[in-house]
Each structure stands twice: as structure tokens, then as C-alpha cells.
Amino acid sequence: MESKLRSMLKSITFRGVAILVTLAVSYFFLGSIFQSIFFTVVMNIVGMLVYYLHERAWNVFTWHREG
């Protein structure tokens, strides 16, 4: 089982990549850096929370887990 800290660190690094991708794509469609930054911040805060909860939920199941 992963520790809560490890799950949190994984979610933070994943968010870093997601932030860059979301910012680039939203800027492409919106054409405004300010709107893109706002959209990116909101979406990534929500995304980080959802990812963390998803990771923790999977720790409930032992299916195909080794060790």
C-alpha cells in the first residue's frame, strides 16, 4: 500500500505536467493569457483533488496488487 505522502507527491508532479498542457490548450482556444491562467488554475485545483481521491480509493481494493 502506498503512503498518503507518496500519493500526494505523485498528484503534485502529475499536476505540473497537466498545468502546462491545460495552459497551452486553453490559450490556443481562448486567445487570452489571463483567461487561460484563470481556467488552468481552477481546473488543476479540482483535478488535483480528484486525482488524490482516486488514488486513495484504489488502495481499498487488493485486486492485482503485489506485496
C-alpha positions in Angstrom: 0.0 0.0 0.0 1.2 3.5 -0.8 1.6 6.1 1.9 -0.6 9.2 1.8 2.5 11.3 1.3 3.6 9.3 -1.8 0.1 9.6 -3.3 0.2 13.4 -2.6 3.6 13.8 -4.2 2.5 11.8 -7.3 -0.5 14.0 -7.7 1.6 17.2 -7.4 4.1 16.1 -10.2 1.2 14.9 -12.4 -0.5 18.3 -11.9 2.7 20.1 -13.0 2.5 18.4 -16.4 -1.2 18.9 -16.6 -0.9 22.6 -15.8 1.4 23.2 -18.8 -0.8 21.2 -21.1 -4.0 22.9 -19.9 -2.5 26.3 -20.2 -1.3 25.8 -23.8 -4.5 24.2 -25.0 -6.7 26.8 -23.3 -4.6 29.7 -24.7 -4.9 28.1 -28.2 -8.8 28.2 -27.9 -9.3 31.3 -25.8 -6.6 33.5 -27.1 -6.3 35.3 -23.8 -3.5 34.6 -21.4 -5.4 35.9 -18.4 -8.5 33.8 -19.1 -6.2 30.8 -19.8 -4.4 31.2 -16.5 -7.7 31.5 -14.6 -9.1 28.5 -16.3 -5.9 26.5 -15.8 -5.7 27.3 -12.1 -9.4 26.3 -11.4 -9.2 23.1 -13.4 -5.9 22.0 -11.8 -7.1 22.6 -8.3 -10.1 20.5 -9.0 -8.0 17.9 -10.9 -5.5 17.5 -8.0 -8.3 16.8 -5.5 -9.9 14.3 -7.8 -6.6 12.5 -8.6 -5.7 12.2 -4.9 -9.2 10.8 -4.0 -8.9 8.4 -6.9 -5.5 7.2 -5.7 -6.7 6.7 -2.2 -9.9 4.9 -3.3 -7.8 2.4 -5.3 -5.9 1.5 -2.1 -9.2 0.0 -0.8 -9.0 -2.8 -3.4 -6.4 -5.6 -3.2 -7.2 -6.8 -6.8 -3.9 -7.4 -8.6 -1.8 -5.7 -6.0 1.5 -7.3 -5.2 3.4 -7.2 -1.9 
